[in-house]
Amino acid sequence: MGIIIHGGNARSASMRAMASAKKAEFDEAEKFIEETNEELNKAHRIQTDLIQAESRGDKTEISLLMVHAQDHLMNAMTVRDLALEIIDLNKKITQLSGGN
């Protein structure tokens, strides 16, 4: 469940970062990206613990919940990558239009 929770939190923070960038609130957008990265790190730690346990011989059941968790995490990572691009593009647009 931790992967799902932290993945969802990361995705939400990335979405807020993009919304902030659309309003040229780039400091706020960067704070949301920091939050995204912290949440992704938490999810990755849980994932790494599961992988290490499996490598020691502790089998993890491949359930629908586990598949959903992995899907959630990968989706959050993709949204973060897109958010970084959107923020960068909005910064360039703002600069070209004579904004901040």
PDB file as gemmi writes it, atoms N, CA and C in Angstrom:
CRYST1    1.000    1.000    1.000  90.00  90.00  90.00 P 1                      
ATOM      1  N   MET A   1       0.820  -1.198   0.000  1.00  0.00           N  
ATOM      2  CA  MET A   1       0.000   0.000   0.000  1.00  0.00           C  
ATOM      3  C   MET A   1       0.862   1.259   0.000  1.00  0.00           C  
ATOM      4  N   GLY A   2       2.042   1.183   0.592  1.00  0.00           N  
ATOM      5  CA  GLY A   2       2.919   2.353   0.659  1.00  0.00           C  
ATOM      6  C   GLY A   2       3.316   2.872  -0.716  1.00  0.00           C  
ATOM      7  N   ILE A   3       3.561   1.962  -1.634  1.00  0.00           N  
ATOM      8  CA  ILE A   3       3.924   2.374  -3.003  1.00  0.00           C  
ATOM      9  C   ILE A   3       2.754   3.123  -3.632  1.00  0.00           C  
ATOM     10  N   ILE A   4       1.552   2.636  -3.419  1.00  0.00           N  
ATOM     11  CA  ILE A   4       0.374   3.283  -3.986  1.00  0.00           C  
ATOM     12  C   ILE A   4       0.177   4.674  -3.369  1.00  0.00           C  
ATOM     13  N   ILE A   5       0.281   4.756  -2.061  1.00  0.00           N  
ATOM     14  CA  ILE A   5       0.087   6.035  -1.367  1.00  0.00           C  
ATOM     15  C   ILE A   5       1.121   7.060  -1.814  1.00  0.00           C  
ATOM     16  N   HIS A   6       2.393   6.681  -1.757  1.00  0.00           N  
ATOM     17  CA  HIS A   6       3.456   7.633  -2.107  1.00  0.00           C  
ATOM     18  C   HIS A   6       3.458   7.945  -3.603  1.00  0.00           C  
ATOM     19  N   GLY A   7       3.140   6.956  -4.422  1.00  0.00           N  
ATOM     20  CA  GLY A   7       3.023   7.205  -5.860  1.00  0.00           C  
ATOM     21  C   GLY A   7       1.897   8.183  -6.159  1.00  0.00           C  
ATOM     22  N   GLY A   8       0.767   8.003  -5.494  1.00  0.00           N  
ATOM     23  CA  GLY A   8      -0.353   8.921  -5.673  1.00  0.00           C  
ATOM     24  C   GLY A   8      -0.030  10.323  -5.196  1.00  0.00           C  
ATOM     25  N   ASN A   9       0.651  10.420  -4.056  1.00  0.00           N  
ATOM     26  CA  ASN A   9       1.065  11.729  -3.549  1.00  0.00           C  
ATOM     27  C   ASN A   9       2.022  12.415  -4.522  1.00  0.00           C  
ATOM     28  N   ALA A  10       2.932  11.641  -5.098  1.00  0.00           N  
ATOM     29  CA  ALA A  10       3.897  12.191  -6.050  1.00  0.00           C  
ATOM     30  C   ALA A  10       3.186  12.700  -7.302  1.00  0.00           C  
ATOM     31  N   ARG A  11       2.263  11.920  -7.796  1.00  0.00           N  
ATOM     32  CA  ARG A  11       1.517  12.334  -8.996  1.00  0.00           C  
ATOM     33  C   ARG A  11       0.744  13.615  -8.721  1.00  0.00           C  
ATOM     34  N   SER A  12       0.094  13.689  -7.577  1.00  0.00           N  
ATOM     35  CA  SER A  12      -0.674  14.894  -7.217  1.00  0.00           C  
ATOM     36  C   SER A  12       0.228  16.118  -7.102  1.00  0.00           C  
ATOM     37  N   ALA A  13       1.384  15.954  -6.492  1.00  0.00           N  
ATOM     38  CA  ALA A  13       2.315  17.073  -6.356  1.00  0.00           C  
ATOM     39  C   ALA A  13       2.810  17.524  -7.730  1.00  0.00           C  
ATOM     40  N   SER A  14       3.040  16.591  -8.634  1.00  0.00           N  
ATOM     41  CA  SER A  14       3.458  16.943  -9.990  1.00  0.00           C  
ATOM     42  C   SER A  14       2.372  17.728 -10.714  1.00  0.00           C  
ATOM     43  N   MET A  15       1.132  17.321 -10.523  1.00  0.00           N  
ATOM     44  CA  MET A  15       0.017  18.039 -11.148  1.00  0.00           C  
ATOM     45  C   MET A  15      -0.076  19.460 -10.597  1.00  0.00           C  
ATOM     46  N   ARG A  16       0.141  19.619  -9.290  1.00  0.00           N  
ATOM     47  CA  ARG A  16       0.120  20.963  -8.695  1.00  0.00           C  
ATOM     48  C   ARG A  16       1.301  21.789  -9.206  1.00  0.00           C  
ATOM     49  N   ALA A  17       2.430  21.139  -9.441  1.00  0.00           N  
ATOM     50  CA  ALA A  17       3.590  21.854  -9.986  1.00  0.00           C  
ATOM     51  C   ALA A  17       3.280  22.406 -11.372  1.00  0.00           C  
ATOM     52  N   MET A  18       2.624  21.605 -12.200  1.00  0.00           N  
ATOM     53  CA  MET A  18       2.272  22.082 -13.539  1.00  0.00           C  
ATOM     54  C   MET A  18       1.261  23.221 -13.471  1.00  0.00           C  
ATOM     55  N   ALA A  19       0.300  23.127 -12.565  1.00  0.00           N  
ATOM     56  CA  ALA A  19      -0.685  24.202 -12.415  1.00  0.00           C  
ATOM     57  C   ALA A  19      -0.005  25.495 -11.978  1.00  0.00           C  
ATOM     58  N   SER A  20       0.964  25.391 -11.087  1.00  0.00           N  
ATOM     59  CA  SER A  20       1.710  26.572 -10.649  1.00  0.00           C  
ATOM     60  C   SER A  20       2.522  27.164 -11.789  1.00  0.00           C  
ATOM     61  N   ALA A  21       3.138  26.307 -12.579  1.00  0.00           N  
ATOM     62  CA  ALA A  21       3.944  26.788 -13.710  1.00  0.00           C  
ATOM     63  C   ALA A  21       3.075  27.510 -14.729  1.00  0.00           C  
ATOM     64  N   LYS A  22       1.858  27.045 -14.940  1.00  0.00           N  
ATOM     65  CA  LYS A  22       0.947  27.703 -15.877  1.00  0.00           C  
ATOM     66  C   LYS A  22       0.629  29.129 -15.424  1.00  0.00           C  
ATOM     67  N   LYS A  23       0.702  29.372 -14.112  1.00  0.00           N  
ATOM     68  CA  LYS A  23       0.450  30.706 -13.567  1.00  0.00           C  
ATOM     69  C   LYS A  23       1.758  31.488 -13.371  1.00  0.00           C  
ATOM     70  N   ALA A  24       2.869  30.960 -13.898  1.00  0.00           N  
ATOM     71  CA  ALA A  24       4.208  31.549 -13.775  1.00  0.00           C  
ATOM     72  C   ALA A  24       4.649  31.646 -12.323  1.00  0.00           C  
ATOM     73  N   GLU A  25       4.176  30.757 -11.478  1.00  0.00           N  
ATOM     74  CA  GLU A  25       4.591  30.682 -10.077  1.00  0.00           C  
ATOM     75  C   GLU A  25       5.656  29.588  -9.960  1.00  0.00           C  
ATOM     76  N   PHE A  26       6.849  29.920 -10.451  1.00  0.00           N  
ATOM     77  CA  PHE A  26       7.887  28.904 -10.621  1.00  0.00           C  
ATOM     78  C   PHE A  26       8.517  28.455  -9.310  1.00  0.00           C  
ATOM     79  N   ASP A  27       8.615  29.349  -8.324  1.00  0.00           N  
ATOM     80  CA  ASP A  27       9.134  28.917  -7.027  1.00  0.00           C  
ATOM     81  C   ASP A  27       8.205  27.882  -6.399  1.00  0.00           C  
ATOM     82  N   GLU A  28       6.908  28.132  -6.505  1.00  0.00           N  
ATOM     83  CA  GLU A  28       5.924  27.186  -5.984  1.00  0.00           C  
ATOM     84  C   GLU A  28       5.987  25.873  -6.762  1.00  0.00           C  
ATOM     85  N   ALA A  29       6.139  25.965  -8.070  1.00  0.00           N  
ATOM     86  CA  ALA A  29       6.249  24.757  -8.896  1.00  0.00           C  
ATOM     87  C   ALA A  29       7.448  23.917  -8.462  1.00  0.00           C  
ATOM     88  N   GLU A  30       8.560  24.577  -8.189  1.00  0.00           N  
ATOM     89  CA  GLU A  30       9.766  23.843  -7.760  1.00  0.00           C  
ATOM     90  C   GLU A  30       9.548  23.176  -6.409  1.00  0.00           C  
ATOM     91  N   LYS A  31       8.807  23.830  -5.516  1.00  0.00           N  
ATOM     92  CA  LYS A  31       8.514  23.215  -4.213  1.00  0.00           C  
ATOM     93  C   LYS A  31       7.675  21.950  -4.395  1.00  0.00           C  
ATOM     94  N   PHE A  32       6.721  22.014  -5.326  1.00  0.00           N  
ATOM     95  CA  PHE A  32       5.911  20.827  -5.587  1.00  0.00           C  
ATOM     96  C   PHE A  32       6.758  19.710  -6.201  1.00  0.00           C  
ATOM     97  N   ILE A  33       7.720  20.069  -7.036  1.00  0.00           N  
ATOM     98  CA  ILE A  33       8.626  19.054  -7.605  1.00  0.00           C  
ATOM     99  C   ILE A  33       9.476  18.430  -6.505  1.00  0.00           C  
ATOM    100  N   GLU A  34       9.921  19.238  -5.552  1.00  0.00           N  
ATOM    101  CA  GLU A  34      10.672  18.686  -4.414  1.00  0.00           C  
ATOM    102  C   GLU A  34       9.808  17.692  -3.638  1.00  0.00           C  
ATOM    103  N   GLU A  35       8.543  18.061  -3.427  1.00  0.00           N  
ATOM    104  CA  GLU A  35       7.604  17.161  -2.744  1.00  0.00           C  
ATOM    105  C   GLU A  35       7.428  15.872  -3.556  1.00  0.00           C  
ATOM    106  N   THR A  36       7.306  16.024  -4.863  1.00  0.00           N  
ATOM    107  CA  THR A  36       7.195  14.863  -5.755  1.00  0.00           C  
ATOM    108  C   THR A  36       8.377  13.933  -5.565  1.00  0.00           C  
ATOM    109  N   ASN A  37       9.578  14.508  -5.606  1.00  0.00           N  
ATOM    110  CA  ASN A  37      10.787  13.695  -5.483  1.00  0.00           C  
ATOM    111  C   ASN A  37      10.868  12.986  -4.134  1.00  0.00           C  
ATOM    112  N   GLU A  38      10.451  13.680  -3.066  1.00  0.00           N  
ATOM    113  CA  GLU A  38      10.455  13.046  -1.744  1.00  0.00           C  
ATOM    114  C   GLU A  38       9.489  11.860  -1.708  1.00  0.00           C  
ATOM    115  N   GLU A  39       8.313  12.042  -2.271  1.00  0.00           N  
ATOM    116  CA  GLU A  39       7.322  10.955  -2.292  1.00  0.00           C  
ATOM    117  C   GLU A  39       7.802   9.788  -3.155  1.00  0.00           C  
ATOM    118  N   LEU A  40       8.403  10.102  -4.294  1.00  0.00           N  
ATOM    119  CA  LEU A  40       8.939   9.028  -5.145  1.00  0.00           C  
ATOM    120  C   LEU A  40      10.052   8.278  -4.439  1.00  0.00           C  
ATOM    121  N   ASN A  41      10.895   8.995  -3.705  1.00  0.00           N  
ATOM    122  CA  ASN A  41      11.968   8.329  -2.957  1.00  0.00           C  
ATOM    123  C   ASN A  41      11.396   7.372  -1.921  1.00  0.00           C  
ATOM    124  N   LYS A  42      10.328   7.783  -1.242  1.00  0.00           N  
ATOM    125  CA  LYS A  42       9.689   6.896  -0.260  1.00  0.00           C  
ATOM    126  C   LYS A  42       9.146   5.642  -0.942  1.00  0.00           C  
ATOM    127  N   ALA A  43       8.490   5.825  -2.074  1.00  0.00           N  
ATOM    128  CA  ALA A  43       7.953   4.679  -2.807  1.00  0.00           C  
ATOM    129  C   ALA A  43       9.076   3.765  -3.284  1.00  0.00           C  
ATOM    130  N   HIS A  44      10.165   4.362  -3.757  1.00  0.00           N  
ATOM    131  CA  HIS A  44      11.298   3.562  -4.235  1.00  0.00           C  
ATOM    132  C   HIS A  44      11.934   2.765  -3.105  1.00  0.00           C  
ATOM    133  N   ARG A  45      12.000   3.354  -1.913  1.00  0.00           N  
ATOM    134  CA  ARG A  45      12.571   2.619  -0.772  1.00  0.00           C  
ATOM    135  C   ARG A  45      11.745   1.370  -0.479  1.00  0.00           C  
ATOM    136  N   ILE A  46      10.430   1.512  -0.515  1.00  0.00           N  
ATOM    137  CA  ILE A  46       9.557   0.354  -0.281  1.00  0.00           C  
ATOM    138  C   ILE A  46       9.768  -0.681  -1.382  1.00  0.00           C  
ATOM    139  N   GLN A  47       9.826  -0.222  -2.617  1.00  0.00           N  
ATOM    140  CA  GLN A  47      10.044  -1.119  -3.749  1.00  0.00           C  
ATOM    141  C   GLN A  47      11.395  -1.829  -3.621  1.00  0.00           C  
ATOM    142  N   THR A  48      12.423  -1.085  -3.252  1.00  0.00           N  
ATOM    143  CA  THR A  48      13.763  -1.661  -3.099  1.00  0.00           C  
ATOM    144  C   THR A  48      13.781  -2.712  -1.996  1.00  0.00           C  
ATOM    145  N   ASP A  49      13.087  -2.440  -0.899  1.00  0.00           N  
ATOM    146  CA  ASP A  49      13.001  -3.429   0.182  1.00  0.00           C  
ATOM    147  C   ASP A  49      12.353  -4.724  -0.310  1.00  0.00           C  
ATOM    148  N   LEU A  50      11.307  -4.593  -1.124  1.00  0.00           N  
ATOM    149  CA  LEU A  50      10.649  -5.785  -1.675  1.00  0.00           C  
ATOM    150  C   LEU A  50      11.587  -6.553  -2.606  1.00  0.00           C  
ATOM    151  N   ILE A  51      12.319  -5.824  -3.427  1.00  0.00           N  
ATOM    152  CA  ILE A  51      13.256  -6.469  -4.368  1.00  0.00           C  
ATOM    153  C   ILE A  51      14.373  -7.169  -3.610  1.00  0.00           C  
ATOM    154  N   GLN A  52      14.911  -6.500  -2.595  1.00  0.00           N  
ATOM    155  CA  GLN A  52      15.979  -7.111  -1.808  1.00  0.00           C  
ATOM    156  C   GLN A  52      15.486  -8.346  -1.062  1.00  0.00           C  
ATOM    157  N   ALA A  53      14.279  -8.280  -0.526  1.00  0.00           N  
ATOM    158  CA  ALA A  53      13.716  -9.439   0.169  1.00  0.00           C  
ATOM    159  C   ALA A  53      13.563 -10.614  -0.789  1.00  0.00           C  
ATOM    160  N   GLU A  54      13.097 -10.314  -1.992  1.00  0.00           N  
ATOM    161  CA  GLU A  54      12.943 -11.388  -2.977  1.00  0.00           C  
ATOM    162  C   GLU A  54      14.291 -11.979  -3.375  1.00  0.00           C  
ATOM    163  N   SER A  55      15.312 -11.122  -3.475  1.00  0.00           N  
ATOM    164  CA  SER A  55      16.641 -11.627  -3.846  1.00  0.00           C  
ATOM    165  C   SER A  55      17.227 -12.501  -2.738  1.00  0.00           C  
ATOM    166  N   ARG A  56      16.745 -12.350  -1.498  1.00  0.00           N  
ATOM    167  CA  ARG A  56      17.175 -13.205  -0.384  1.00  0.00           C  
ATOM    168  C   ARG A  56      16.357 -14.491  -0.314  1.00  0.00           C  
ATOM    169  N   GLY A  57      15.368 -14.612  -1.197  1.00  0.00           N  
ATOM    170  CA  GLY A  57      14.557 -15.824  -1.209  1.00  0.00           C  
ATOM    171  C   GLY A  57      13.184 -15.656  -0.618  1.00  0.00           C  
ATOM    172  N   ASP A  58      12.876 -14.473  -0.085  1.00  0.00           N  
ATOM    173  CA  ASP A  58      11.536 -14.210   0.447  1.00  0.00           C  
ATOM    174  C   ASP A  58      10.627 -13.850  -0.721  1.00  0.00           C  
ATOM    175  N   LYS A  59       9.804 -14.775  -1.106  1.00  0.00           N  
ATOM    176  CA  LYS A  59       8.935 -14.574  -2.269  1.00  0.00           C  
ATOM    177  C   LYS A  59       7.821 -13.586  -1.942  1.00  0.00           C  
ATOM    178  N   THR A  60       7.582 -12.681  -2.879  1.00  0.00           N  
ATOM    179  CA  THR A  60       6.468 -11.746  -2.788  1.00  0.00           C  
ATOM    180  C   THR A  60       5.386 -12.218  -3.748  1.00  0.00           C  
ATOM    181  N   GLU A  61       4.185 -12.338  -3.229  1.00  0.00           N  
ATOM    182  CA  GLU A  61       3.078 -12.770  -4.078  1.00  0.00           C  
ATOM    183  C   GLU A  61       2.794 -11.690  -5.125  1.00  0.00           C  
ATOM    184  N   ILE A  62       2.696 -12.115  -6.359  1.00  0.00           N  
ATOM    185  CA  ILE A  62       2.336 -11.187  -7.430  1.00  0.00           C  
ATOM    186  C   ILE A  62       0.819 -11.139  -7.480  1.00  0.00           C  
ATOM    187  N   SER A  63       0.287 -10.094  -6.863  1.00  0.00           N  
ATOM    188  CA  SER A  63      -1.163  -9.934  -6.775  1.00  0.00           C  
ATOM    189  C   SER A  63      -1.587  -8.751  -7.622  1.00  0.00           C  
ATOM    190  N   LEU A  64      -2.877  -8.613  -7.778  1.00  0.00           N  
ATOM    191  CA  LEU A  64      -3.411  -7.461  -8.486  1.00  0.00           C  
ATOM    192  C   LEU A  64      -3.000  -6.176  -7.765  1.00  0.00           C  
ATOM    193  N   LEU A  65      -2.951  -6.208  -6.453  1.00  0.00           N  
ATOM    194  CA  LEU A  65      -2.540  -5.047  -5.668  1.00  0.00           C  
ATOM    195  C   LEU A  65      -1.087  -4.670  -5.970  1.00  0.00           C  
ATOM    196  N   MET A  66      -0.219  -5.657  -6.079  1.00  0.00           N  
ATOM    197  CA  MET A  66       1.186  -5.383  -6.388  1.00  0.00           C  
ATOM    198  C   MET A  66       1.334  -4.817  -7.801  1.00  0.00           C  
ATOM    199  N   VAL A  67       0.604  -5.364  -8.748  1.00  0.00           N  
ATOM    200  CA  VAL A  67       0.644  -4.850 -10.124  1.00  0.00           C  
ATOM    201  C   VAL A  67       0.138  -3.410 -10.144  1.00  0.00           C  
ATOM    202  N   HIS A  68      -0.933  -3.153  -9.414  1.00  0.00           N  
ATOM    203  CA  HIS A  68      -1.494  -1.810  -9.336  1.00  0.00           C  
ATOM    204  C   HIS A  68      -0.477  -0.847  -8.711  1.00  0.00           C  
ATOM    205  N   ALA A  69       0.213  -1.282  -7.694  1.00  0.00           N  
ATOM    206  CA  ALA A  69       1.217  -0.440  -7.040  1.00  0.00           C  
ATOM    207  C   ALA A  69       2.339  -0.075  -8.010  1.00  0.00           C  
ATOM    208  N   GLN A  70       2.815  -1.050  -8.748  1.00  0.00           N  
ATOM    209  CA  GLN A  70       3.882  -0.784  -9.721  1.00  0.00           C  
ATOM    210  C   GLN A  70       3.398   0.164 -10.811  1.00  0.00           C  
ATOM    211  N   ASP A  71       2.163  -0.035 -11.253  1.00  0.00           N  
ATOM    212  CA  ASP A  71       1.577   0.832 -12.265  1.00  0.00           C  
ATOM    213  C   ASP A  71       1.474   2.264 -11.734  1.00  0.00           C  
ATOM    214  N   HIS A  72       1.034   2.390 -10.502  1.00  0.00           N  
ATOM    215  CA  HIS A  72       0.906   3.704  -9.864  1.00  0.00           C  
ATOM    216  C   HIS A  72       2.258   4.414  -9.809  1.00  0.00           C  
ATOM    217  N   LEU A  73       3.288   3.676  -9.423  1.00  0.00           N  
ATOM    218  CA  LEU A  73       4.620   4.262  -9.304  1.00  0.00           C  
ATOM    219  C   LEU A  73       5.154   4.701 -10.661  1.00  0.00           C  
ATOM    220  N   MET A  74       5.021   3.862 -11.663  1.00  0.00           N  
ATOM    221  CA  MET A  74       5.528   4.222 -12.988  1.00  0.00           C  
ATOM    222  C   MET A  74       4.765   5.416 -13.564  1.00  0.00           C  
ATOM    223  N   ASN A  75       3.466   5.467 -13.314  1.00  0.00           N  
ATOM    224  CA  ASN A  75       2.654   6.596 -13.763  1.00  0.00           C  
ATOM    225  C   ASN A  75       3.140   7.870 -13.086  1.00  0.00           C  
ATOM    226  N   ALA A  76       3.389   7.821 -11.799  1.00  0.00           N  
ATOM    227  CA  ALA A  76       3.863   8.996 -11.060  1.00  0.00           C  
ATOM    228  C   ALA A  76       5.210   9.476 -11.594  1.00  0.00           C  
ATOM    229  N   MET A  77       6.072   8.540 -11.939  1.00  0.00           N  
ATOM    230  CA  MET A  77       7.386   8.921 -12.482  1.00  0.00           C  
ATOM    231  C   MET A  77       7.234   9.603 -13.834  1.00  0.00           C  
ATOM    232  N   THR A  78       6.336   9.097 -14.654  1.00  0.00           N  
ATOM    233  CA  THR A  78       6.096   9.697 -15.968  1.00  0.00           C  
ATOM    234  C   THR A  78       5.509  11.096 -15.829  1.00  0.00           C  
ATOM    235  N   VAL A  79       4.546  11.251 -14.932  1.00  0.00           N  
ATOM    236  CA  VAL A  79       3.934  12.570 -14.735  1.00  0.00           C  
ATOM    237  C   VAL A  79       4.984  13.556 -14.220  1.00  0.00           C  
ATOM    238  N   ARG A  80       5.877  13.108 -13.327  1.00  0.00           N  
ATOM    239  CA  ARG A  80       6.957  13.976 -12.849  1.00  0.00           C  
ATOM    240  C   ARG A  80       7.846  14.431 -14.011  1.00  0.00           C  
ATOM    241  N   ASP A  81       8.216  13.507 -14.878  1.00  0.00           N  
ATOM    242  CA  ASP A  81       9.064  13.856 -16.026  1.00  0.00           C  
ATOM    243  C   ASP A  81       8.365  14.865 -16.930  1.00  0.00           C  
ATOM    244  N   LEU A  82       7.079  14.654 -17.163  1.00  0.00           N  
ATOM    245  CA  LEU A  82       6.320  15.600 -17.977  1.00  0.00           C  
ATOM    246  C   LEU A  82       6.193  16.955 -17.280  1.00  0.00           C  
ATOM    247  N   ALA A  83       6.006  16.945 -15.973  1.00  0.00           N  
ATOM    248  CA  ALA A  83       5.909  18.198 -15.215  1.00  0.00           C  
ATOM    249  C   ALA A  83       7.191  19.008 -15.347  1.00  0.00           C  
ATOM    250  N   LEU A  84       8.325  18.349 -15.290  1.00  0.00           N  
ATOM    251  CA  LEU A  84       9.600  19.061 -15.449  1.00  0.00           C  
ATOM    252  C   LEU A  84       9.681  19.734 -16.818  1.00  0.00           C  
ATOM    253  N   GLU A  85       9.225  19.047 -17.849  1.00  0.00           N  
ATOM    254  CA  GLU A  85       9.226  19.624 -19.193  1.00  0.00           C  
ATOM    255  C   GLU A  85       8.246  20.794 -19.293  1.00  0.00           C  
ATOM    256  N   ILE A  86       7.067  20.632 -18.717  1.00  0.00           N  
ATOM    257  CA  ILE A  86       6.047  21.690 -18.756  1.00  0.00           C  
ATOM    258  C   ILE A  86       6.545  22.935 -18.012  1.00  0.00           C  
ATOM    259  N   ILE A  87       7.168  22.729 -16.874  1.00  0.00           N  
ATOM    260  CA  ILE A  87       7.707  23.854 -16.109  1.00  0.00           C  
ATOM    261  C   ILE A  87       8.758  24.587 -16.938  1.00  0.00           C  
ATOM    262  N   ASP A  88       9.656  23.835 -17.537  1.00  0.00           N  
ATOM    263  CA  ASP A  88      10.705  24.436 -18.364  1.00  0.00           C  
ATOM    264  C   ASP A  88      10.113  25.220 -19.531  1.00  0.00           C  
ATOM    265  N   LEU A  89       9.131  24.634 -20.201  1.00  0.00           N  
ATOM    266  CA  LEU A  89       8.491  25.321 -21.326  1.00  0.00           C  
ATOM    267  C   LEU A  89       7.774  26.597 -20.871  1.00  0.00           C  
ATOM    268  N   ASN A  90       7.103  26.520 -19.747  1.00  0.00           N  
ATOM    269  CA  ASN A  90       6.417  27.709 -19.243  1.00  0.00           C  
ATOM    270  C   ASN A  90       7.399  28.805 -18.847  1.00  0.00           C  
ATOM    271  N   LYS A  91       8.555  28.416 -18.319  1.00  0.00           N  
ATOM    272  CA  LYS A  91       9.589  29.413 -18.008  1.00  0.00           C  
ATOM    273  C   LYS A  91      10.044  30.110 -19.289  1.00  0.00           C  
ATOM    274  N   LYS A  92      10.276  29.344 -20.333  1.00  0.00           N  
ATOM    275  CA  LYS A  92      10.731  29.931 -21.609  1.00  0.00           C  
ATOM    276  C   LYS A  92       9.665  30.840 -22.219  1.00  0.00           C  
ATOM    277  N   ILE A  93       8.420  30.410 -22.161  1.00  0.00           N  
ATOM    278  CA  ILE A  93       7.329  31.223 -22.684  1.00  0.00           C  
ATOM    279  C   ILE A  93       7.224  32.534 -21.915  1.00  0.00           C  
ATOM    280  N   THR A  94       7.348  32.438 -20.599  1.00  0.00           N  
ATOM    281  CA  THR A  94       7.257  33.632 -19.756  1.00  0.00           C  
ATOM    282  C   THR A  94       8.398  34.594 -20.074  1.00  0.00           C  
ATOM    283  N   GLN A  95       9.596  34.062 -20.249  1.00  0.00           N  
ATOM    284  CA  GLN A  95      10.744  34.907 -20.579  1.00  0.00           C  
ATOM    285  C   GLN A  95      10.562  35.579 -21.943  1.00  0.00           C  
ATOM    286  N   LEU A  96      10.100  34.817 -22.920  1.00  0.00           N  
ATOM    287  CA  LEU A  96       9.912  35.361 -24.270  1.00  0.00           C  
ATOM    288  C   LEU A  96       8.815  36.423 -24.323  1.00  0.00           C  
ATOM    289  N   SER A  97       7.839  36.291 -23.451  1.00  0.00           N  
ATOM    290  CA  SER A  97       6.724  37.242 -23.455  1.00  0.00           C  
ATOM    291  C   SER A  97       7.010  38.460 -22.562  1.00  0.00           C  
ATOM    292  N   GLY A  98       8.229  38.509 -22.012  1.00  0.00           N  
ATOM    293  CA  GLY A  98       8.613  39.649 -21.192  1.00  0.00           C  
ATOM    294  C   GLY A  98       8.185  39.551 -19.760  1.00  0.00           C  
ATOM    295  N   GLY A  99       7.776  38.363 -19.337  1.00  0.00           N  
ATOM    296  CA  GLY A  99       7.367  38.152 -17.942  1.00  0.00           C  
ATOM    297  C   GLY A  99       8.566  37.957 -17.058  1.00  0.00           C  
ATOM    298  N   ASN A 100       8.336  37.332 -15.926  1.00  0.00           N  
ATOM    299  CA  ASN A 100       9.387  37.109 -14.910  1.00  0.00           C  
ATOM    300  C   ASN A 100      10.582  36.528 -15.563  1.00  0.00           C  
TER     301      ASN A 100                                                      
END                                                                             
